[in-house]
Amino acid sequence: ELRTPVTSISGFADLYRRGSLDDPDMLADAMRRIGGESTRMALLIDDLLLLARLDEGRPLASDRVDVAEVLRDAVLDASASHPTRSIDLRDAGPVVLVGDDARLRQVVANLIQNALAHGGPDASVSVGAWVEGDQCVIEVVDDGVGMSPEQIAHATDRFWRADPARVRRAGGTGIVLAI
């Protein structure tokens, strides 16, 4: 996963050193691509570090978290980055839990991004939360292509992808649902 962006960055650096990027437009495009690859690599590293921290059993924060606020913010963020997509926030009444606000926000954002990325270009996404007994249930649903029971069984496995032919640009890292 890290080799792809590193290879791309290294390749553009080599082109520059050889003088192959003397045209200002080519150089600007190369710099844009290097920036994009660096961002992808940083996100992957952040995800891997989070998994390592979780493996270490580091304690999560235990603060009061307004789940409705977390969902509202996540839907607003996703709507801003995907303005043409339908992302619906179902009534998430007053749901408060004790937990790690930052990690919960990351998990909800990951689930919404996963639904947007893999549900299909026309799939709508719906987000909601409710209390069931002493549990808080957060639901992110898309009406997209879906997964087979066999795929669902592996969906939270690290580095697993529903379509093994997927490449990093189209498929992702295979760790979002593991987180």
N, C-alpha and C positions, 0 to 999 in steps of 0.2 A: 504493500500500500504506500509506503514512503518512497519506494524506488521511482515510481512514475513521476511525481513532481520533482524529485531530485534530478532525475534524468533530463527532464525538460529544462529546468533551470541551468543545469550544466551545459546542455546543448546550446542554449542561447548565449551563455557566457563564452563558449568556444567560438560561436559565430562572430561575436563582437571582437574577441582577441584576434581572429583571422582577418578582420577588416570587412567582413561580409555584411555588416549592418551600417554602412556609411550613409545610406539614404535615410533622411530624418523620419520618414513615415515608417520604414521598416524597423528603425531603432525604437520608435514610439510603440509600435505593435509588440516588439520583443519585450520591452519594459512592462507593458500591460500584461503580457502573458506570464512573465516572471512574477509580477505582483499577484496574479491570480493563483499561480501554482504555490507561491509562498503562503498565501492565505489558506489554501486547501491543506497544505502540510501542517500549518499551525493548528487548524481545527482537528485534524487527525491526531496530532500529538496531544492536544487537550483531552480528547476522548480517551486515548490510551492512558494518560495520567490519571484520569478520573477512575477508569477501571482498576488501575493498580491501587489507588487509594481505597476503593471499595473492597478489593481483595485483602488489603491489610486489616480490614475491620475497623478503620478509623471511625469514631462515632460521628453520626450526623447531628446537626443542630436540632434542638428541641424547643422551638418557638411556636407561638400561636400563628397559624397561617390561615388567611382568608382565602379559601379555595376559589370562591367566585371571582375574586380579584385576580388571582393567578390565571384563571381561564379567560377572563375578559382581556387581560394584557396579552396573553398568548394569541388569542384570536385577532386582536388588533395588529399585533406584530406580523402575523402570517398574512393578514389581509393587505397590509402595506407592501409586503414583498411579493404577493401574488394577487394583484388587484383584480384580475379577470376571473379568479376562482371563487366559487361559492363556499364560504366558511361560516357556518351558522353556530351561534352560541345559544344552546337551549337554556331555559331558565335554570340557573344554578343559584337557588335560594341561599339563605345564610348557612353556608357550610364552613365550619371552622375546625381545624385539626391541629394537633401538636406534631410538628415535624420540621424538616429542613426546607425553608422557603426557596433558597437558591437551587437546591437539587430538584425540588418538585417543579419549579419553573422550567428547568432544563428537561426533565422527563416529559412534561406536557408539550413543550416546544418540539422535542424530538418526535413525539408521536404524531403531532400535526404535520410536521415536515415530511415524515415518512408517508403519511396518508396522501399528502399532496404529490410527493415524488413517485409513488408506486401505485396509486389508485387509478391512474390514467388521466389524460389531459382534461377530460370533461367531468371527472368524478367530483362530487360535492363532499364536503367534510362537515360533520356535525360534532360539537363538543358539549359535554354536560357533566354534572356531578350531583350526587345525592348521598344521603346517609341511609345505611342499611344496618340497623342494630347499632353496634359500636364501631362500624366500619364506614369509611368514606369511599365511595365508588366514583372514579373518574373515568369517563368514557369518551373515546375519540373514535368516530365511525366514519368510514367513507363508503360511497355506493359504487366503488370502482370494480376492478377486475377480480378481486378476491384472491384467496389462497386455498389450495387443497388441504385436506386434513394432514397429509404428510408434511406439507410445507409449514403449516401452523405448528406442528410438533417441534420444528427446528427454528422457528422465527426468533427466539431469544438466544440461540447459540451464537457465540462470538465468531465473527468473520463469516457467518453463513449467509448466503444469498439465495433467494428463491430461484433465480435464473443463473446458473453457474457461468453462463456465457457473458454476463454483464461485465462491463469494464468500469473502472473507477468513475469516469465522467458521467456515465449513465446510471450506474448501479449503487454507488455508495460504498462505505467501508464494511458493512455487515456487523457493526457494533452498536448502532443506535438503539435497537431494541434490547440488546444485552444490557445496556446502561439502564 
